[in-house]
């Protein structure tokens, strides 16, 4: 192992970049749908050894001395995000005649930009670097900081955060209810990087002890949480509809009635054996293929389909305005429709997808003929606020549209005053690629963090009912058409408040920073 580590440390130039790229790409196998987390015990030690050798000349300025560390982290990140997000390009092939030209920008450009976060992570780590376990703590702090920034900078895109690699199954998801994603990201990198100590043997016993303690705590807490019975206080019977609509027909006026009839047919069928009549029916994001303002008869049809006491929550495009003096504004929304066919509540999507649902710097891009890429026939406006929707049984549902559910703090705000989490999405844009599975895993973790059941309706997978501990009660696969009927117990709230999870995560990250700084100073004093 010492010889192998030594060869990695001595790599330079394109060979160092290639190994960093390969290590990052390999780490993606730890994410859904592969869930082979053991691969991170290779990728991150390799990154540690690469950073051991990523030093500039002593006579160089601090910027030039840190440049090799940044390059190493950037190449690691580029491999990680390229291998983990290539499926984004699938959305551009749905209407290839119009958008195939943008494929390189989506497939390569997004990973290129996201890799700068991991370049920052390795620069921060290198500032506190030492020759012992302190460098492992420094890397954990650097990645924890980078993932925290990735949650909100430039509108935020915390997709495939490293911490998800440590939570492939419900047993290993429960710790996030205490640490939050901020703490989990830092802890995961620390744990994955500890095998790097095997090469130099310094602090090896301490590393082994910490490894055993962290793994035992992670698994033991998960076992305790899953084994502890939770007494439900209330419940609701739900039906989740997955229509599997072909996106090439989504906005085709000639087939809109057929799509709507399919939704009505699946929603109105008799309950499955052993299940009660659903109180709540859930349709996916933008499932209604027209504007209700243009088709008021559709609301009448929904009122006829819904039985007494039933409610439908549906993803729709909502229109405002449209006067002669001002154009219409369109919102990606969910609406609640009662058994009389009346819209009784609506929540608009607040966190829109750049280039997918709206065009940033629209005037500039439109000069070059660039419009939005995937969302549909119009640009969306962002909603001003969100709130829980009252549903049958006196419960409150916190609705999140598409990738809004990947933002832990965004979900936590509404989940704190709700009884269930609702996520509607249209992952059909990405076909049977890793994208829908990664999206579902992140939604699953939100249920564990907030201690609430998750009801998820997708146009084409993965629709599911998930309990408050992240266990899948029932699900529909990609390309399946049908419905899930489920009795959903509602048992309580998050183990800790969102503020406490946030504080715990930051304390974990700062603890690694303090350990790295202390050992770095100690090494400098010893050398001097």
LINRACOR-V830039 format. One record per residue. N is the residue number from 0. RES is the residue in three letters. BURIAL is I if it has 16 or more other ideal C-beta (glycine too) atoms within 10 Angstrom, else O. D_CENTER is the distance of its C-alpha to the mean C-alpha in Angstrom with 2 decimals. Layout:
BEGIN
N | RES | BURIAL | D_CENTER
N | RES | BURIAL | D_CENTER
END
This chain:
BEGIN
0 | UNK | O | 35.56
1 | UNK | O | 37.30
2 | UNK | O | 38.54
3 | UNK | O | 35.14
4 | UNK | I | 33.52
5 | UNK | O | 36.51
6 | UNK | O | 36.13
7 | UNK | I | 32.47
8 | UNK | I | 33.54
9 | UNK | O | 36.34
10 | UNK | I | 34.33
11 | UNK | O | 34.57
12 | UNK | O | 34.00
13 | UNK | O | 32.29
14 | UNK | O | 32.30
15 | UNK | I | 30.19
16 | UNK | I | 27.70
17 | UNK | O | 27.64
18 | UNK | I | 27.06
19 | UNK | I | 24.24
20 | UNK | I | 22.61
21 | UNK | I | 23.20
22 | UNK | I | 21.88
23 | UNK | I | 18.53
24 | UNK | I | 18.38
25 | UNK | I | 19.44
26 | UNK | I | 16.67
27 | UNK | I | 14.12
28 | UNK | I | 16.03
29 | UNK | I | 14.47
30 | UNK | I | 11.04
31 | UNK | I | 10.88
32 | UNK | O | 13.23
33 | UNK | O | 15.73
34 | UNK | I | 14.90
35 | UNK | O | 17.94
36 | UNK | I | 17.14
37 | UNK | O | 20.85
38 | UNK | I | 20.48
39 | UNK | I | 19.01
40 | UNK | I | 22.44
41 | UNK | O | 23.86
42 | UNK | I | 21.53
43 | UNK | I | 21.47
44 | UNK | I | 25.23
45 | UNK | I | 25.98
46 | UNK | I | 24.11
47 | UNK | I | 26.20
48 | UNK | I | 29.39
49 | UNK | I | 28.63
50 | UNK | I | 28.27
51 | UNK | I | 31.49
52 | UNK | I | 33.25
53 | UNK | I | 31.49
54 | UNK | O | 34.34
55 | UNK | I | 36.42
56 | UNK | O | 40.15
57 | UNK | O | 41.44
58 | UNK | O | 43.31
59 | UNK | O | 40.25
60 | UNK | O | 38.66
61 | UNK | O | 35.45
62 | UNK | O | 33.41
63 | UNK | O | 34.88
64 | UNK | I | 34.58
65 | UNK | I | 30.80
66 | UNK | I | 30.33
67 | UNK | I | 30.29
68 | UNK | I | 27.54
69 | UNK | I | 25.40
70 | UNK | I | 26.15
71 | UNK | I | 25.24
72 | UNK | I | 21.80
73 | UNK | I | 21.28
74 | UNK | I | 22.31
75 | UNK | I | 20.13
76 | UNK | I | 17.07
77 | UNK | I | 18.37
78 | UNK | I | 18.74
79 | UNK | I | 15.30
80 | UNK | I | 13.52
81 | UNK | I | 16.26
82 | UNK | I | 16.05
83 | UNK | I | 12.28
84 | UNK | I | 12.02
85 | UNK | I | 15.54
86 | UNK | I | 14.60
87 | UNK | I | 13.88
88 | UNK | I | 17.68
89 | UNK | I | 18.07
90 | UNK | I | 17.54
91 | UNK | I | 20.49
92 | UNK | O | 22.68
93 | UNK | I | 22.65
94 | UNK | O | 25.21
95 | UNK | O | 26.29
96 | UNK | O | 29.59
97 | UNK | O | 28.03
98 | UNK | I | 24.94
99 | UNK | O | 25.54
100 | UNK | O | 26.88
101 | UNK | I | 23.47
102 | UNK | I | 22.05
103 | UNK | O | 22.82
104 | UNK | O | 21.26
105 | UNK | I | 17.86
106 | UNK | I | 17.95
107 | UNK | I | 19.63
108 | UNK | O | 19.33
109 | UNK | I | 15.59
110 | UNK | I | 15.65
111 | UNK | O | 18.97
112 | UNK | O | 17.68
113 | UNK | I | 14.60
114 | UNK | I | 17.11
115 | UNK | I | 19.00
116 | UNK | I | 16.60
117 | UNK | I | 17.48
118 | UNK | I | 21.03
119 | UNK | I | 21.06
120 | UNK | I | 19.85
121 | UNK | I | 22.81
122 | UNK | I | 25.22
123 | UNK | I | 24.55
124 | UNK | I | 24.94
125 | UNK | I | 28.10
126 | UNK | I | 29.62
127 | UNK | I | 29.78
128 | UNK | I | 30.49
129 | UNK | I | 33.16
130 | UNK | O | 34.57
131 | UNK | I | 33.43
132 | UNK | I | 30.52
133 | UNK | I | 30.06
134 | UNK | I | 28.34
135 | UNK | I | 25.73
136 | UNK | I | 25.13
137 | UNK | I | 25.12
138 | UNK | I | 22.40
139 | UNK | I | 20.24
140 | UNK | I | 20.91
141 | UNK | I | 20.30
142 | UNK | I | 16.84
143 | UNK | I | 16.02
144 | UNK | I | 17.33
145 | UNK | I | 15.59
146 | UNK | I | 12.04
147 | UNK | I | 13.23
148 | UNK | O | 14.57
149 | UNK | I | 11.60
150 | UNK | I | 9.97
151 | UNK | O | 12.89
152 | UNK | O | 15.31
153 | UNK | O | 16.11
154 | UNK | O | 13.97
155 | UNK | I | 10.91
156 | UNK | I | 8.15
157 | UNK | I | 6.30
158 | UNK | I | 4.65
159 | UNK | I | 6.29
160 | UNK | I | 7.74
161 | UNK | I | 11.02
162 | UNK | I | 10.95
163 | UNK | I | 8.90
164 | UNK | I | 12.05
165 | UNK | I | 14.20
166 | UNK | I | 12.79
167 | UNK | I | 13.51
168 | UNK | O | 15.58
169 | UNK | I | 16.21
170 | UNK | I | 19.05
171 | UNK | I | 16.93
172 | UNK | I | 14.18
173 | UNK | I | 16.73
174 | UNK | I | 17.17
175 | UNK | I | 13.96
176 | UNK | I | 15.92
177 | UNK | I | 18.35
178 | UNK | I | 16.74
179 | UNK | I | 13.47
180 | UNK | I | 10.71
181 | UNK | I | 13.37
182 | UNK | I | 15.91
183 | UNK | I | 13.99
184 | UNK | I | 13.12
185 | UNK | I | 16.84
186 | UNK | I | 18.19
187 | UNK | I | 16.44
188 | UNK | I | 17.91
189 | UNK | I | 21.20
190 | UNK | I | 21.46
191 | UNK | I | 20.62
192 | UNK | I | 23.13
193 | UNK | I | 26.00
194 | UNK | I | 27.65
195 | UNK | I | 28.67
196 | UNK | I | 31.35
197 | UNK | O | 33.17
198 | UNK | I | 34.59
199 | UNK | I | 36.38
200 | UNK | O | 36.97
201 | UNK | O | 36.95
202 | UNK | I | 35.21
203 | UNK | O | 34.49
204 | UNK | O | 35.66
205 | UNK | O | 33.57
206 | UNK | I | 30.52
207 | UNK | O | 31.29
208 | UNK | O | 31.84
209 | UNK | I | 28.54
210 | UNK | I | 26.74
211 | UNK | O | 28.50
212 | UNK | O | 27.94
213 | UNK | I | 24.17
214 | UNK | O | 23.71
215 | UNK | O | 26.19
216 | UNK | O | 24.54
217 | UNK | I | 21.05
218 | UNK | O | 22.57
219 | UNK | O | 25.26
220 | UNK | I | 23.18
221 | UNK | I | 20.99
222 | UNK | O | 24.27
223 | UNK | O | 25.78
224 | UNK | I | 23.01
225 | UNK | O | 22.98
226 | UNK | O | 26.78
227 | UNK | O | 27.40
228 | UNK | O | 28.32
229 | UNK | O | 26.89
230 | UNK | O | 29.30
231 | UNK | O | 27.85
232 | UNK | O | 29.31
233 | UNK | O | 28.59
234 | UNK | I | 27.10
235 | UNK | I | 26.35
236 | UNK | I | 26.88
237 | UNK | I | 24.31
238 | UNK | I | 24.18
239 | UNK | I | 21.04
240 | UNK | I | 22.13
241 | UNK | I | 20.68
242 | UNK | I | 23.19
243 | UNK | I | 22.03
244 | UNK | I | 23.54
245 | UNK | O | 24.28
246 | UNK | I | 22.72
247 | UNK | O | 26.05
248 | UNK | O | 27.61
249 | UNK | I | 25.03
250 | UNK | I | 27.13
251 | UNK | O | 30.43
252 | UNK | O | 32.97
253 | UNK | O | 35.09
254 | UNK | I | 32.63
255 | UNK | I | 31.06
256 | UNK | O | 33.44
257 | UNK | O | 32.69
258 | UNK | I | 28.90
259 | UNK | I | 29.66
260 | UNK | O | 32.20
261 | UNK | I | 29.75
262 | UNK | I | 27.40
263 | UNK | I | 30.49
264 | UNK | O | 31.81
265 | UNK | I | 28.80
266 | UNK | I | 28.42
267 | UNK | O | 32.14
268 | UNK | O | 32.92
269 | UNK | O | 34.35
270 | UNK | O | 32.10
271 | UNK | O | 31.62
272 | UNK | O | 34.23
273 | UNK | O | 33.70
274 | UNK | O | 31.40
275 | UNK | O | 32.50
276 | UNK | O | 32.33
277 | UNK | I | 28.88
278 | UNK | I | 28.86
279 | UNK | I | 25.57
280 | UNK | I | 24.54
281 | UNK | I | 21.10
282 | UNK | I | 20.73
283 | UNK | I | 17.71
284 | UNK | I | 16.72
285 | UNK | I | 19.93
286 | UNK | I | 21.68
287 | UNK | I | 25.07
288 | UNK | I | 26.49
289 | UNK | I | 28.70
290 | UNK | O | 29.23
291 | UNK | I | 30.81
292 | UNK | O | 33.16
293 | UNK | O | 34.57
294 | UNK | I | 34.72
295 | UNK | O | 35.80
296 | UNK | O | 37.17
297 | UNK | I | 33.63
298 | UNK | I | 33.36
299 | UNK | O | 36.72
300 | UNK | O | 35.53
301 | UNK | I | 32.54
302 | UNK | O | 35.00
303 | UNK | O | 37.19
304 | UNK | I | 34.40
305 | UNK | I | 33.13
306 | UNK | O | 35.42
307 | UNK | O | 36.64
308 | UNK | O | 33.98
309 | UNK | I | 31.02
310 | UNK | I | 28.21
311 | UNK | I | 25.88
312 | UNK | I | 22.52
313 | UNK | I | 21.88
314 | UNK | I | 19.69
315 | UNK | I | 22.29
316 | UNK | I | 23.26
317 | UNK | I | 25.30
318 | UNK | I | 28.20
319 | UNK | O | 30.03
320 | UNK | O | 33.24
321 | UNK | O | 34.96
322 | UNK | O | 38.30
323 | UNK | O | 40.80
324 | UNK | O | 40.22
325 | UNK | O | 36.44
326 | UNK | O | 33.92
327 | UNK | O | 31.33
328 | UNK | O | 27.89
329 | UNK | I | 25.13
330 | UNK | I | 22.05
331 | UNK | I | 19.06
332 | UNK | I | 19.71
333 | UNK | I | 20.00
334 | UNK | I | 23.56
335 | UNK | I | 25.28
336 | UNK | I | 28.52
337 | UNK | I | 31.24
338 | UNK | I | 33.91
339 | UNK | O | 36.18
340 | UNK | I | 33.87
341 | UNK | O | 33.20
342 | UNK | I | 29.99
343 | UNK | O | 29.83
344 | UNK | I | 26.57
345 | UNK | I | 23.88
346 | UNK | I | 20.65
347 | UNK | I | 19.57
348 | UNK | I | 16.19
349 | UNK | I | 16.19
350 | UNK | I | 13.28
351 | UNK | I | 14.30
352 | UNK | I | 13.14
353 | UNK | O | 15.79
354 | UNK | I | 18.20
355 | UNK | I | 16.61
356 | UNK | I | 17.67
357 | UNK | I | 19.84
358 | UNK | I | 21.71
359 | UNK | O | 21.77
360 | UNK | O | 25.38
361 | UNK | O | 26.42
362 | UNK | O | 30.13
363 | UNK | O | 29.87
364 | UNK | O | 27.80
365 | UNK | O | 29.91
366 | UNK | O | 33.01
367 | UNK | O | 31.83
368 | UNK | O | 31.01
369 | UNK | I | 27.20
370 | UNK | O | 25.46
371 | UNK | I | 21.97
372 | UNK | I | 20.70
373 | UNK | I | 19.00
374 | UNK | I | 18.73
375 | UNK | I | 22.27
376 | UNK | O | 25.76
377 | UNK | I | 25.12
378 | UNK | O | 23.20
379 | UNK | I | 21.45
380 | UNK | I | 22.21
381 | UNK | O | 19.75
382 | UNK | I | 20.56
383 | UNK | O | 22.24
384 | UNK | O | 20.99
385 | UNK | I | 19.23
386 | UNK | O | 20.81
387 | UNK | I | 20.78
388 | UNK | I | 22.76
389 | UNK | O | 25.71
390 | UNK | I | 25.83
391 | UNK | I | 28.71
392 | UNK | I | 29.73
393 | UNK | O | 29.38
394 | UNK | I | 25.62
395 | UNK | I | 23.02
396 | UNK | I | 19.74
397 | UNK | I | 16.87
398 | UNK | I | 15.55
399 | UNK | I | 12.27
400 | UNK | I | 12.37
401 | UNK | I | 9.92
402 | UNK | I | 6.86
403 | UNK | I | 8.35
404 | UNK | I | 6.63
405 | UNK | I | 3.38
406 | UNK | I | 6.66
407 | UNK | I | 8.52
408 | UNK | I | 11.86
409 | UNK | I | 11.73
410 | UNK | I | 11.22
411 | UNK | I | 13.75
412 | UNK | O | 16.41
413 | UNK | I | 17.03
414 | UNK | I | 16.24
415 | UNK | I | 19.05
416 | UNK | O | 21.57
417 | UNK | I | 20.37
418 | UNK | I | 21.01
419 | UNK | I | 18.20
420 | UNK | I | 14.71
421 | UNK | I | 14.79
422 | UNK | I | 12.05
423 | UNK | I | 13.79
424 | UNK | I | 12.60
425 | UNK | I | 14.51
426 | UNK | I | 12.86
427 | UNK | I | 16.51
428 | UNK | I | 16.28
429 | UNK | I | 14.87
430 | UNK | I | 17.29
431 | UNK | I | 17.27
432 | UNK | I | 15.25
433 | UNK | I | 12.41
434 | UNK | I | 9.97
435 | UNK | I | 10.21
436 | UNK | I | 10.07
437 | UNK | I | 6.89
438 | UNK | I | 5.37
439 | UNK | I | 7.76
440 | UNK | I | 7.19
441 | UNK | I | 4.12
442 | UNK | I | 6.60
443 | UNK | I | 9.26
444 | UNK | I | 8.67
445 | UNK | I | 8.97
446 | UNK | I | 12.22
447 | UNK | I | 13.46
448 | UNK | I | 12.95
449 | UNK | I | 14.82
450 | UNK | I | 17.22
451 | UNK | I | 16.97
452 | UNK | I | 16.93
453 | UNK | I | 14.28
454 | UNK | I | 15.86
455 | UNK | I | 13.87
456 | UNK | I | 15.87
457 | UNK | I | 15.05
458 | UNK | I | 17.86
459 | UNK | I | 17.76
460 | UNK | I | 15.47
461 | UNK | I | 13.81
462 | UNK | I | 15.48
463 | UNK | I | 15.87
464 | UNK | I | 17.23
465 | UNK | I | 15.69
466 | UNK | I | 17.88
467 | UNK | I | 17.35
468 | UNK | I | 17.14
469 | UNK | I | 14.41
470 | UNK | I | 17.18
471 | UNK | O | 17.12
472 | UNK | I | 20.24
473 | UNK | O | 20.34
474 | UNK | I | 18.36
475 | UNK | I | 19.27
476 | UNK | O | 18.59
477 | UNK | I | 17.91
478 | UNK | O | 21.21
479 | UNK | O | 22.53
480 | UNK | O | 24.24
481 | UNK | O | 25.08
482 | UNK | I | 24.17
483 | UNK | I | 23.08
484 | UNK | I | 25.49
485 | UNK | I | 24.57
486 | UNK | O | 26.13
487 | UNK | I | 23.49
488 | UNK | O | 24.86
489 | UNK | I | 23.72
490 | UNK | I | 24.57
491 | UNK | O | 23.52
492 | UNK | O | 21.14
493 | UNK | I | 18.94
494 | UNK | I | 20.90
495 | UNK | I | 20.68
496 | UNK | O | 20.24
497 | UNK | I | 17.27
498 | UNK | O | 19.86
499 | UNK | O | 21.00
500 | UNK | I | 17.62
501 | UNK | I | 17.23
502 | UNK | O | 20.79
503 | UNK | I | 20.43
504 | UNK | I | 17.57
505 | UNK | I | 19.69
506 | UNK | O | 22.75
507 | UNK | I | 21.37
508 | UNK | I | 20.48
509 | UNK | O | 23.93
510 | UNK | O | 25.65
511 | UNK | I | 24.60
512 | UNK | I | 25.81
513 | UNK | O | 29.08
514 | UNK | I | 29.66
515 | UNK | I | 29.09
516 | UNK | I | 31.38
517 | UNK | O | 34.05
518 | UNK | I | 34.30
519 | UNK | I | 34.32
520 | UNK | O | 37.20
521 | UNK | O | 38.96
522 | UNK | I | 38.94
523 | UNK | O | 40.28
524 | UNK | O | 43.05
525 | UNK | O | 43.93
526 | UNK | O | 44.25
527 | UNK | O | 46.33
END
